Amino acid sequence: MSDSTPAAARSGPGRHIDLPTNDTLMPRREFAKDVLGITDKTARGMNLPTTYIGGVAHVLKNASLRVVAERVHRPNQRRR
């Protein structure tokens, strides 16, 4: 039987899963919106470590933050 609740009602805050490795699995959509301030579509292209649970994409919070931090580059600084 299919779920009859509207998609807007299901899109509330997702479930966070604490892992013994001091990391947390959280829905990718929530991570993208709340932590990074981007859309899920943009986060999908960032090659974040993703696991699907019940059809919902979850990312490891600390590992994903490391991936985002590695993408940051400083502009070339000119010598004086």
Buried (B, 14 or more C-beta within 10 A) or exposed (E): EEEEEEEEEEEEEBEEBEEEEEBBBBBBBBBBBEBBEEEBEEBBEBEBEBEEEEEBBBBBBEBBBEBBEEEEEEEEEEEE
